[in-house]
């Protein structure tokens, strides 16, 4: 859905100031947590070395004991320091110049995209009785029909939309039946009094 409807598309480069009071992850806390993880990793190395010495029946060397004590003290110090730093901070403190994309246009575009998706879903359901592989291929069939060349012709109070044949006869037949159902709704082309008539072009 995202690929075909552009839900992640950038609709506008217009920006507005972001909410300076919005709470956001605190980079200072992130850095402190990273230092703490590194210190715990070093402490783990000292513990592993001490354990290996014990398994080998040796007393840990004074250097190893000193490193172990220092590593444990470093972990305690960094843990206390990290705990004192808030996990989140106001955006205005973290990034005073922060901006965000203006939301109004994206909301409109997203509404159009979702309406398009809903319309396609309705057409896919209508294809079900006419196409054996509708569960798997209805949307791809509709996309092929949407891209197919077509002739437009006004005849009296009707606007005829004549699609070219699709990539396979069975796909063309399914769209032809869909055209019949859509024509039966007698829908008016927006802004006119012309009734839409859908069909598949036939070779003559």
Long-range contacts (C-beta under 8 A, 24 or more apart in sequence): 1-117, 4-139, 4-143, 5-113, 5-114, 5-116, 5-117, 6-113, 7-110, 7-113, 9-109, 10-101, 11-105, 11-106, 11-109, 12-101, 12-102, 12-105, 12-106, 13-101, 14-101, 14-102, 14-105, 15-99, 15-100, 15-101, 15-102, 16-99, 16-100, 16-101, 16-102, 17-98, 17-99, 18-91, 18-95, 18-98, 18-99, 18-100, 19-91, 20-90, 20-91, 20-92, 20-96, 20-98, 21-90, 21-91, 21-92, 22-90, 22-91, 23-88, 23-89, 23-90, 23-91, 24-88, 24-89, 24-90, 24-91, 24-94, 24-95, 25-87, 25-88, 26-85, 26-86, 26-87, 26-88, 26-89, 26-94, 27-94, 28-85, 28-89, 29-82, 29-85, 29-86, 29-87, 29-88, 32-78, 32-81, 32-82, 32-85, 33-82, 35-78, 35-82, 36-75, 36-78, 36-79, 36-82, 39-71, 39-74, 39-75, 39-78, 40-75, 42-71, 42-74, 43-68, 43-71, 43-72, 43-74, 43-75, 45-71, 46-71, 46-72, 123-178, 126-178, 126-181, 127-174, 127-178, 129-177, 130-173, 130-174, 130-177, 130-178, 131-170, 131-171, 131-174, 132-170, 134-174, 141-166, 141-171, 141-174, 141-175, 144-171, 145-175, 145-178, 151-201, 154-194, 157-193, 157-194, 157-195, 158-194, 158-195, 158-196, 158-197, 159-189, 159-192, 159-194, 159-195, 159-196, 159-197, 160-197, 160-199, 161-196, 161-197, 161-198, 161-199, 162-199, 162-200, 162-201, 163-198, 163-199, 163-200, 163-201, 164-200, 164-201, 165-200, 165-201, 172-200, 175-200, 176-200
